[in-house]
Every structure is written in C-alpha cells, then in structure tokens.
Amino acid sequence: MKENQTPNIFRLATKELSQDGFFAWLLQWADQDNEHINSELNRTAQDFVRRLIGQTDNYAVTTVVAGRQWHNIDVWAEVNGEYFICIEDKTNTGRHSNQLARYKKLVEDEYDGKPHTLKFIYLKTGNESLSSLGLIKSQEGYMIIDREMVLEILNTRQVNNDIFNDFRSYLTQLQELTNSCSKLKVVNTEESAAQGFYLNLQKLIPEWTDWNYVSNPTGGFWGFWYHWVQINDFKLYIQIENKIKVDLQVKIKIEGKAPSIDYLNQLCSQLGELASKYGLLVARPKKFRLGNTSTLAIVVNALPSTADEDLDMSRILTNLQNLQHVLDEYALISLPTNSNL
C-alpha cells in the first residue's frame, strides 16, 4: 500500500460479494424510515433507486426492501410495492452460462400476475467492452449502470458515513486509473489504463470493435480487434496486443489455416509494400506459426508517442485508418487468379 493512502476495506475486499453487500446496503438505506438516522445517505440512496427504476427526482421513495443472493441473483430490491429490481453485479468479470436470461425468466415467472414493474440491471464497476455492453442491452434487455453513473450519484452530496465514503473513494481511484491512459508507460503497466485506452479507441473508431483478455501459454494479453477483410479463403484483421509490462503492439492477423510458411512470407511482403505507401513499417514476426489464427505482421510504428511518452492519439488513429486502407486495397487486388501465392 502506498504511504499516502489511508486503509480502505474495498481495496482489500475486492470480490464481487463485497460489492453486492455494499449495493444491497445502499438500497436498504433508501427506505424512508432511515431518513432520521442519516438524511444525506438516505437521500443519496433514494437517488440511486430512482436511477435504477428510471424515475424522476420528484418520485417519492417510501419503502425499500433489499437483499442478496435470491435464487443466485446478486442483488434484489422491492420499491414501494410497485417495482422489483434484479441486479447482476459485476466487477471485472462478464456474463456467462446464460445467467442473464435465466435470472430474467425466474423473476418474470415469480412476479407473473403481480402489479410490480420489473427492472433488470447489469451493474458494472469494472471496465467492459462497449460491444459487450451493447449486446447485454439489446439482446438481454438489461439496463447498463456503469461506474461513471454510480459515481455521479455518490458524488451528488457530502455523506457522513465511512462505508459509503470508502466505496466512493475506491471507485474514484478505479476511474482515475482508467482515465490515465494517455501515457504509454501507464497503459503498458496498469490493466485499468490498458482497458481505458481500448475504451477510448472504441469511441473513436466508427466501425465495430471489441476487446477482452486472451489467455494463452505465453502469459496472455489484453487484445483489441476489428476490421476483418476477406482474402481468398482467409480473413485478415487488425489486432492490438498489450502484454502488460512486456510490450504493446499492433499486428495484422490471418484467420484460417495458411497452406505454408512460404505463403505467409509472401503475403507479409506484399502487405509491407502497400503499407510503405502510407508510411507504415511492417515487420515479420520472429516466427510464423501455422494455425487457425496466426500473426502475419507487426506494424512497428503504429503507436507513436511524444518525447514524454504521451500517446499521440491523433497520429495513432491516422495510422490505424491507413492500416485499414492497406487491408482494403489488398482485398481488392487479391482476386482468385492471384491465389497461387
């Protein structure tokens, strides 16, 4: 622990169960009977409830009953006898095992015939790909509540409560670390900053992108991928790999098992010639590997930074756009008659 940090229980109790406990606790504080105990905490908790159920500031929150782990649902709450809230609470993990659909059906069956309006919330205090969150919203029917939204509510007013302030401080630190993604060194040493860099790219690149952690025998990496183009029987695409504390690279990947190492060599050379027109330097990997997905080339100068290691986002975006042009141009000239590489 850094010397200038005061002890914070949430930096130690980082499991999702600890966070479940906080949000169930906060929801319970929204009940009007708690107003005389701590009015500021009660008002903030009521703001949180209103955000979850999509109500305006003038909606009166009177009774709130909340708890954890009802039929494996992380956090639940009943509000005013009018709403039932189902919360899937996530820190750094994502959805799995069809859990969101299962929880939704369970709640809908349980409340069939009852007057409650049902609200399904995916509450994420860690970082997650915007593509993944979009699917959760569009396909699963869950409303997304992210860390920024939570902090907006927690920062509304001063609250005199150590548990509340410890959690707010903990989330603030995560937010600041994620936002510290302008420095190359930080992006390559801190996972939250690496995720923040990818989130920024997702907002700036107009086409579909995705990112996640990739586990492999060499230690794994945080990967970002997009822009697939068809080349004969294969696809090429762009992938950024961040092996934390090792390296950060932009690569051209080939999807589909290549017939030979010679094929990969020649394809890499042809792409290198096209890339040079855009000022991009393409290098072969240390070793070509034949597999369903292989590294075809490394774009050495794709991620420029300033002298003090500020990532130059304008030039990075230009380089990535130019790399897209390289793949697009190669796709146009790579006709079936040229398939005898």
Secondary structure, 3 states (H helix, E strand, C coil): CCCCCCCCHHHHCCCHHHHHHHHHHHHHHCCHHHCCCCHHHHHHHHHHHHHHHCCCCCCCCCCEEEEEEECCEEEEEEECCCEEEEEEEECCCCCCCCHHHHHHHHHHHHCCCCCCEEEEEEEECCCCCHHHHHHHHHCCCCEEEEHHHHHHHHCCCCCCCHHHHHHHHHHHHHHHHHHCCCEHHHHCCCHHHHHHHHHHHHHHCCCCEEEEEECCCCCCEEEEEEEEEEECCEEEEEEEEEECCCEEEEEEEEECCCCCHHHHHHHHHHHHHHHHCCCCCEECCCCCCCCCEEEEEEECCCCCECCCCEECHHHHHHHHHHHHHHHHHHHHHCCHHHCCC
